[in-house]
């Protein structure tokens, strides 16, 4: 019984002290998860806007190809000698590293 009195002794505390742990957890979550993800998305969007003809790209489906035509919302990529595919700009996940 005395143990329960210790837990509920400060039940009339300020709402600030009650919400402070939640604010702290959200702050940590923001700086460790949300902010890096926003930066990564912004870098990807910048990379997509800088793509030009003959750049090698990788799609989210794993297709590797060379850009042959740039349209407003899509790219025409060549994945094999006679294989041309139209993919949306949002399907591009990265630029293929240059071969040494």
C-alpha positions in Angstrom: 0.0 0.0 0.0 2.8 2.4 0.7 4.4 1.6 -2.6 1.2 2.7 -4.4 1.1 6.0 -2.4 4.7 6.7 -3.7 3.6 6.3 -7.3 0.4 8.4 -7.1 1.8 11.1 -4.8 2.7 13.5 -7.6 -0.6 12.9 -9.5 -1.4 16.7 -9.5 1.8 17.7 -11.4 2.0 20.1 -14.2 1.0 19.1 -17.7 4.4 20.3 -19.0 6.2 17.6 -17.0 3.7 15.0 -18.3 4.2 16.0 -22.0 8.0 16.6 -21.8 9.0 12.9 -22.4 6.8 12.8 -25.5 8.3 16.0 -26.9 11.8 14.6 -26.2 11.0 11.3 -27.9 9.5 13.1 -30.9 12.6 15.4 -31.2 14.9 12.4 -31.2 12.7 10.6 -33.8 12.7 13.7 -36.0 16.5 14.1 -36.0 17.3 10.4 -36.4 14.6 9.4 -38.9 12.6 12.1 -40.5 15.3 14.7 -41.3 17.8 12.2 -42.9 15.0 10.8 -45.0 14.0 14.3 -46.2 17.6 15.0 -47.2 17.9 11.7 -49.1 14.7 12.4 -51.0 15.8 15.9 -51.9 19.2 14.6 -53.1 17.4 11.9 -55.3 15.1 14.6 -56.8 18.1 16.8 -57.6 19.9 13.8 -59.2 16.9 13.0 -61.3 16.6 16.6 -62.6 20.3 16.5 -63.7 20.0 13.3 -65.7 20.7 13.6 -69.4 21.0 11.4 -72.4 23.5 8.5 -72.2 23.5 8.4 -68.4 23.2 4.9 -67.0 20.5 4.6 -64.4 18.9 1.9 -62.1 15.2 1.7 -61.7 13.3 0.5 -58.6 12.5 -2.7 -60.5 16.3 -3.4 -60.9 16.4 -2.6 -64.6 19.8 -1.1 -65.6 19.8 1.0 -68.7 21.1 4.0 -70.6 18.8 7.0 -71.1 18.0 7.6 -74.8 15.3 10.2 -74.5 14.2 12.6 -71.8 10.5 13.5 -71.6 8.5 15.7 -69.1 7.6 12.9 -66.7 9.5 9.9 -68.0 12.6 8.6 -69.6 13.1 6.2 -72.5 15.9 3.9 -71.5 17.7 1.2 -73.5 18.3 -1.9 -71.4 19.6 -4.2 -74.1 20.7 -3.8 -77.7 17.1 -3.5 -79.1 15.1 -3.1 -75.9 13.7 0.3 -75.2 11.5 0.9 -72.1 9.7 4.0 -71.0 9.9 4.5 -67.2 8.6 7.2 -65.0 11.0 9.6 -63.4 9.8 8.4 -60.0 11.0 4.9 -60.9 14.7 6.0 -61.0 16.5 5.1 -57.8 20.0 6.0 -58.8 22.7 6.6 -61.3 24.9 3.6 -62.1 28.5 4.0 -61.1 30.9 4.7 -64.0 33.0 1.7 -65.0 36.7 2.2 -64.3 
